[in-house]
Structures are given as C-alpha cells and as structure tokens.
Amino acid sequence: MRISQAYGGTDTGRRRRHNEDAYVCAPPLFAIADGMGGAQAGEVASGLAATALTEGGDGGGGERRVSELIQEANRRVHHRASTDATTSGMGTTMTVALVDPDGRVAFGHVGDSRAYLLRDERLEQLTDDHTLVAELVRRGELSPSDAEVHPQRSVITRALGTDPDVDVDTFAIGGLPGDLYLLCSDGLSSMVAAEAIERILLEYRSDLQAAAKALIHAANRGGGEDNITAVLFELADGTAAAPVEPDERTREQVVAPEDEDTLHPEDGVEPPLPLPSASDTVVVPAHELQAALAAQEQADLPQAGLGRRLLALLVIVVLLAVIVVLVWWGLAR
C-alpha cells in the first residue's frame, strides 16, 4: 500500500487576525493542531506541537508511536506555558495519522479537531470530539441537532498543554486502496456540514489540492468564524513511497511564523471587536465536566424531591456561570 497523493492547506478565515492552526503533511505522517490561549499564544502552542511531531524522527509506527509523539508535543507545550508568563494557559488540540507500509493507519486524537474517512463514496467521522456537548450527545442527554447550535459547543474537555500528561485516544484501521482521509480543524467542521464535505471530496478526489481549497472556500462562505485547516491523503495499491520532506508551505506552517495582521481577502472591512462566540475555545477540566454531568443526572431523577431538584438546578447554574467566566477569561488573555 502507498500514499498516492497528499495535500495540506490552511486559511485565517474571515473573522480572525492570526492563524492559530498548524499542520503537518509529511508522508507517512499527517497532523492538525488548533491552538488556543489568547493573543498569539495559540500560534505558539500549535507550532510547538507540530514541530514536536516533525522532530520525532523514525520511531516506528502504530498506535503506541502516535501516542508517544502526542505526549512529547504535550510536554513541550506544557513546559512553555509553565515557564513563559506570556503563554500561560495556552493549549492546542491535536489529531495525528501515521500510515504504516502495509496500509494500516494509526490515529491519535485530543480535542475537537477531526479525522474523516471517505470510503466507497461515503464519509465517516473517525474521531469523537472531546467537548461538553459531544459528551452530552453520547450520554443521550442532547440531540445532535441541538448540539450544533448549543452555546457551549466549543467548550472542550481535553487539550495538549494544560497538564503535564494528556489522555490520548488512539485507534487504528486497515486501509484500503482508494481510501481518502481528511484531518481538519473545527473551523472547517463547524462551518460546513458533513454532507457538504462529502460532496466536495467526491467532486475533487482526483485533485487533493483543489479539494482542500474547495473545503476552505466553503468554510469561508459559511461564515469563516475561525481558522480553517484541511489535510488530505489517499491510499492506493503499490509499494509505499519513501518519506518526503515537508514542502515549503508545510514547513512554514510547522514553525508557526508570524502572520500578517491582515483580513481575509474577501472582507475589505475592519474586523469587529472580539466578542464571545461559539468559535472561542475554552478548556473545562475533566473533574468539572464530571460534576456537571453528575448534577444533570441527579436533576433528571424522577423520584427526587423538590428540594433536591432545586439544589441540582443551583449546581448546574453555578457550573454554567463558571464556564461563562472561563470563556471571558480566555478572551481577555
């Protein structure tokens, strides 16, 4: 099995001044990192994480290797955030794919950047979002349609850099000839429906550069509220090609250079003042998430008395207030 074609592209979007996304498109290694942290710390976090991957060297393949790479990225981001006051509190999502010579693809995932697979003309989301609303959907307490418009849909529960160690979801799938994989930041998945992503990939699957540009264009037409990044690669029959160095475009993204302080070319107007929105990402620690979910369960018990229900409601209100404060705190940084 070999990688027949691959391409990565990124865009600042229509509402952001800086691009806090970074990506790696260096076959057989592919990755997306979506930074957060206020000011330009998000760029630092995603750039450090992406560089950690490219400097990881040839340490083999499989899920264990992917996890090791992400843990090293986490250590670098956490160390910088702990020792540099200007980047305190920064973090980044990360989704990584590593292709073995036999076509098996190992994935590692933290946060709400996603991995998709187009196989037999059908698009499948491979990763589970580490977000508050996604957890509620998995528990059956929120419908997928409600999750799409939920005010806390960008509150993530897991990210690189916030703790010395990070819990990484890893899995592997057996690749087949013709498989097309997409890694993307939430600036794409939150602006373009899965059905539209599928249509674009089917239309442009023979030209991944055109596919990436079409996806980015669709996200900007949908609002472009966040940075947009897409990495695509396709498998085919044959001997695996030798690893190649990242091209100049990818290398620039990996080292996270300073972006020009300009708007998207389609705008032509001054950007609005930063306001809290669903595209502003904040991390809620896992223990607070569990407390909120436990409170929700308690509130839903039909046998609970009025006093217990009022107490559970009060707990939920307090936790939501904490989340709102965290969102504003992240914006103020």
C-alpha positions as CSV (number, residue, x, y, z in Angstrom):
1,M,0.0,0.0,0.0
2,R,1.2,3.5,-0.8
3,I,0.2,7.1,-0.3
4,S,-0.8,8.2,-3.8
5,Q,-1.4,11.8,-3.1
6,A,-1.4,14.2,-0.2
7,Y,-2.0,17.9,0.4
8,G,-2.5,20.3,3.3
9,G,-3.9,23.9,3.3
10,T,-4.8,26.5,5.8
11,D,-6.6,29.9,5.9
12,T,-7.0,32.5,8.6
13,G,-10.7,32.7,7.9
14,R,-12.9,35.8,7.8
15,R,-13.0,36.8,11.5
16,R,-9.5,36.2,12.8
17,R,-6.4,38.3,12.5
18,H,-4.0,35.5,13.2
19,N,-3.9,31.8,12.2
20,E,-3.6,29.6,15.3
21,D,-3.8,26.4,13.3
22,A,-0.7,24.4,12.3
23,Y,-0.5,21.2,10.3
24,V,2.0,18.5,9.2
25,C,1.8,17.0,5.8
26,A,4.9,14.9,5.7
27,P,4.0,11.3,4.4
28,P,3.6,9.0,6.2
29,L,2.9,11.5,9.0
30,F,-0.1,13.9,9.0
31,A,-1.5,16.1,11.7
32,I,-3.7,19.0,12.7
33,A,-3.2,21.3,15.7
34,D,-5.6,24.1,16.6
35,G,-4.1,26.4,19.2
36,M,-5.9,28.4,21.9
37,G,-4.8,30.8,24.6
38,G,-5.5,34.4,23.7
39,A,-3.3,37.0,22.0
40,Q,-0.9,34.9,19.9
41,A,-0.2,32.1,22.4
42,G,-2.4,29.8,20.4
43,E,0.0,30.1,17.5
44,V,2.9,29.2,19.8
45,A,1.1,26.1,21.2
46,S,0.1,24.7,17.8
47,G,3.5,25.4,16.4
48,L,5.3,23.7,19.2
49,A,3.1,20.7,18.9
50,A,3.6,20.4,15.2
51,T,7.3,20.8,15.5
52,A,7.5,18.1,18.1
53,L,6.0,15.7,15.6
54,T,8.3,16.5,12.7
55,E,11.3,16.3,15.1
56,G,10.2,12.9,16.4
57,G,12.3,11.0,13.9
58,D,11.6,7.5,12.7
59,G,10.5,5.6,15.7
60,G,8.3,3.1,14.0
61,G,4.6,3.1,13.6
62,G,1.3,2.0,15.2
63,E,-0.8,3.4,18.0
64,R,2.0,3.4,20.5
65,R,4.2,5.6,18.4
66,V,1.4,8.0,17.7
67,S,0.7,8.3,21.5
68,E,4.4,8.9,22.2
69,L,4.5,11.7,19.6
70,I,1.5,13.4,21.1
71,Q,2.8,13.0,24.7
72,E,6.1,14.7,23.6
73,A,4.1,17.5,22.0
74,N,2.1,17.9,25.2
75,R,5.3,18.1,27.3
76,R,6.7,20.9,25.1
77,V,3.5,23.0,25.1
78,H,3.0,22.5,28.9
79,H,6.7,23.4,29.7
80,R,6.5,26.6,27.6
81,A,3.1,27.5,29.2
82,S,4.6,26.9,32.7
83,T,7.8,28.9,32.2
84,D,6.7,31.8,30.0
85,A,4.1,34.1,31.5
86,T,3.1,35.5,28.1
87,T,1.9,32.0,27.1
88,S,0.4,30.9,30.4
89,G,-2.8,28.8,30.0
90,M,-2.2,28.1,26.3
91,G,-3.1,24.8,24.8
92,T,-3.9,23.1,21.5
93,T,-5.9,20.3,20.0
94,M,-4.2,17.6,18.0
95,T,-5.2,14.9,15.6
96,V,-2.5,12.7,14.1
97,A,-2.4,10.0,11.4
98,L,0.5,7.7,10.8
99,V,0.4,5.3,7.8
100,D,2.3,2.0,8.0
101,P,3.8,0.4,4.9
102,D,1.0,-2.3,4.9
103,G,-1.6,0.4,4.7
104,R,-2.7,0.3,8.4
105,V,-3.4,3.9,9.6
106,A,-2.9,4.7,13.3
107,F,-4.6,7.7,14.8
108,G,-4.1,9.8,17.9
109,H,-6.6,12.4,19.0
110,V,-7.1,15.1,21.6
111,G,-9.7,17.8,21.4
112,D,-12.2,18.7,18.7
113,S,-10.1,18.6,15.5
114,R,-11.4,15.7,13.5
115,A,-10.4,12.8,11.2
116,Y,-12.7,11.6,8.5
117,L,-12.6,8.7,6.0
118,L,-14.2,8.7,2.6
119,R,-14.6,5.1,1.5
120,D,-17.0,3.7,-1.1
121,E,-18.3,7.2,-1.7
122,R,-19.4,7.5,2.0
123,L,-17.9,9.9,4.5
124,E,-17.4,8.6,8.1
125,Q,-16.2,10.6,11.1
126,L,-13.5,8.6,12.8
127,T,-12.8,10.7,15.9
128,D,-15.0,11.6,18.8
129,D,-15.0,15.3,19.8
130,H,-13.7,16.0,23.4
131,T,-16.3,18.6,24.1
132,L,-19.0,19.2,26.6
133,V,-21.9,18.9,24.1
134,A,-20.4,15.9,22.5
135,E,-20.3,14.1,25.8
136,L,-23.9,15.1,26.4
137,V,-24.9,13.7,23.0
138,R,-23.0,10.4,23.7
139,R,-25.0,10.1,27.0
140,G,-28.2,10.7,25.2
141,E,-29.0,13.9,27.0
142,L,-28.7,16.2,24.0
143,S,-29.6,15.6,20.3
144,P,-27.1,16.0,17.6
145,S,-29.2,18.8,16.1
146,D,-29.3,20.7,19.4
147,A,-25.6,20.2,19.8
148,E,-24.9,22.1,16.6
149,V,-26.4,25.3,18.0
150,H,-25.6,24.8,21.7
151,P,-23.9,28.0,23.2
152,Q,-21.2,25.8,24.8
153,R,-20.4,23.7,21.7
154,S,-16.8,24.9,21.7
155,V,-16.1,24.1,25.3
156,I,-13.5,21.4,25.1
157,T,-12.7,18.9,27.8
158,R,-9.3,17.8,26.7
159,A,-6.3,19.6,25.2
160,L,-2.5,19.5,24.9
161,G,-0.5,21.7,27.3
162,T,-2.9,22.2,30.1
163,D,-1.5,19.3,32.3
164,P,1.9,17.5,32.4
165,D,0.3,14.4,30.9
166,V,-2.6,14.1,28.5
167,D,-5.1,11.3,27.8
168,V,-4.8,10.4,24.2
169,D,-7.4,8.5,22.2
170,T,-5.7,6.1,19.9
171,F,-7.0,3.6,17.3
172,A,-6.0,2.1,14.0
173,I,-7.9,1.0,10.9
174,G,-6.9,-1.2,8.0
175,G,-6.5,1.0,4.9
176,L,-7.9,0.0,1.5
177,P,-7.0,1.2,-1.9
178,G,-8.9,4.3,-2.7
179,D,-9.4,5.4,0.9
180,L,-9.3,9.2,1.3
181,Y,-8.6,10.7,4.7
182,L,-9.3,14.2,5.9
183,L,-7.9,15.8,9.0
184,C,-9.4,19.2,9.8
185,S,-9.7,21.9,12.5
186,D,-13.1,22.8,13.8
187,G,-13.0,25.9,11.7
188,L,-14.0,23.6,8.8
189,S,-16.3,21.1,10.5
190,S,-18.3,23.8,12.4
191,M,-18.9,25.8,9.2
192,V,-19.5,23.0,6.6
193,A,-21.9,20.1,7.1
194,A,-20.7,16.6,6.8
195,E,-22.9,16.1,3.7
196,A,-21.3,19.1,2.0
197,I,-17.8,17.9,2.9
198,E,-18.6,14.5,1.4
199,R,-19.9,16.1,-1.8
200,I,-16.7,18.3,-2.2
201,L,-14.4,15.3,-1.6
202,L,-16.3,13.2,-4.2
203,E,-16.1,16.0,-6.7
204,Y,-12.4,16.8,-6.3
205,R,-10.9,13.5,-5.1
206,S,-8.6,13.2,-8.1
207,D,-7.0,16.6,-7.1
208,L,-6.5,17.0,-3.4
209,Q,-5.1,20.5,-3.7
210,A,-8.4,21.5,-5.4
211,A,-10.3,19.6,-2.8
212,A,-8.6,21.4,0.1
213,K,-9.1,24.8,-1.5
214,A,-12.8,24.0,-2.1
215,L,-13.3,22.9,1.5
216,I,-11.6,26.1,2.8
217,H,-13.7,28.2,0.4
218,A,-16.9,26.5,1.6
219,A,-16.0,27.2,5.3
220,N,-15.4,30.9,4.5
221,R,-18.7,31.1,2.6
222,G,-20.3,29.6,5.6
223,G,-19.0,32.4,7.8
224,G,-15.3,31.7,8.3
225,E,-15.6,32.4,12.0
226,D,-12.4,30.5,12.9
227,N,-9.1,29.5,11.3
228,I,-9.6,26.7,8.7
229,T,-7.2,23.9,8.0
230,A,-7.5,20.7,6.0
231,V,-5.0,17.9,5.4
232,L,-5.9,15.2,2.9
233,F,-4.2,11.9,1.9
234,E,-5.2,9.0,-0.3
235,L,-4.1,5.3,-0.3
236,A,-3.5,3.2,-3.4
237,D,-2.1,-0.2,-4.3
238,G,1.6,-0.5,-4.7
239,T,4.9,-0.2,-2.8
240,A,4.9,2.5,-0.1
241,A,6.7,5.6,-1.3
242,A,9.8,6.8,0.6
243,P,9.0,9.6,3.2
244,V,9.5,13.0,1.8
245,E,10.5,16.3,3.4
246,P,7.6,18.7,4.1
247,D,7.3,21.2,1.2
248,E,7.9,24.9,1.8
249,R,4.3,25.6,2.5
250,T,4.0,22.9,5.1
251,R,7.3,23.8,6.8
252,E,6.1,27.4,7.2
253,Q,3.0,26.1,9.0
254,V,5.0,23.8,11.2
255,V,7.2,26.5,12.6
256,A,4.2,28.8,13.0
257,P,5.6,32.1,11.6
258,E,4.1,35.5,12.4
259,D,1.1,36.0,10.2
260,E,0.5,39.4,8.6
261,D,-2.0,41.4,10.6
262,T,-4.5,41.5,7.7
263,L,-8.0,40.4,7.0
264,H,-9.2,37.7,4.7
265,P,-9.1,39.0,1.1
266,E,-12.9,38.6,0.8
267,D,-13.6,41.1,3.6
268,G,-12.2,44.5,2.8
269,V,-13.6,45.9,6.1
270,E,-12.2,46.3,9.6
271,P,-12.8,43.2,11.8
272,P,-15.3,43.5,14.5
273,L,-14.2,43.8,18.1
274,P,-13.6,40.4,19.7
275,L,-16.8,39.1,21.2
276,P,-17.5,35.8,22.8
277,S,-18.9,33.2,20.3
278,A,-19.1,29.5,19.8
279,S,-15.7,29.7,17.9
280,D,-13.9,30.9,21.0
281,T,-12.5,27.7,22.6
282,V,-12.0,27.2,26.3
283,V,-11.0,24.1,28.1
284,V,-13.1,22.8,31.1
285,P,-11.2,20.4,33.3
286,A,-12.5,16.9,33.4
287,H,-13.5,16.9,37.0
288,E,-15.7,20.0,36.5
289,L,-17.3,18.2,33.5
290,Q,-18.0,15.1,35.6
291,A,-19.5,17.3,38.3
292,A,-21.8,19.0,35.8
293,L,-22.9,15.7,34.3
294,A,-23.5,14.2,37.7
295,A,-25.6,17.2,38.7
296,Q,-27.6,16.8,35.5
297,E,-28.2,13.1,36.2
298,Q,-29.4,14.0,39.7
299,A,-31.7,16.6,38.4
300,D,-33.3,14.1,36.0
301,L,-34.2,11.5,38.6
302,P,-38.0,11.4,38.7
303,Q,-38.1,10.4,42.4
304,A,-36.0,13.3,43.5
305,G,-37.8,15.7,45.8
306,L,-38.3,19.4,45.1
307,G,-35.5,20.4,47.4
308,R,-33.0,18.1,45.7
309,R,-34.1,19.2,42.3
310,L,-33.7,22.9,43.3
311,L,-30.2,22.1,44.7
312,A,-29.2,20.3,41.5
313,L,-30.5,23.2,39.4
314,L,-28.5,25.6,41.5
315,V,-25.3,23.5,41.0
316,I,-25.9,23.5,37.2
317,V,-26.4,27.2,37.2
318,V,-23.2,27.7,39.2
319,L,-21.2,25.4,36.8
320,L,-22.6,27.2,33.8
321,A,-21.5,30.5,35.3
322,V,-18.0,29.1,35.8
323,I,-17.9,28.1,32.2
324,V,-19.0,31.6,31.1
325,V,-16.3,33.2,33.3
326,L,-13.7,30.8,31.8
327,V,-14.8,31.8,28.3
328,W,-14.5,35.5,29.1
329,W,-11.2,34.9,30.9
330,G,-9.8,33.2,27.8
331,L,-10.9,36.1,25.6
332,A,-9.4,38.7,28.0
333,R,-6.0,36.9,27.7
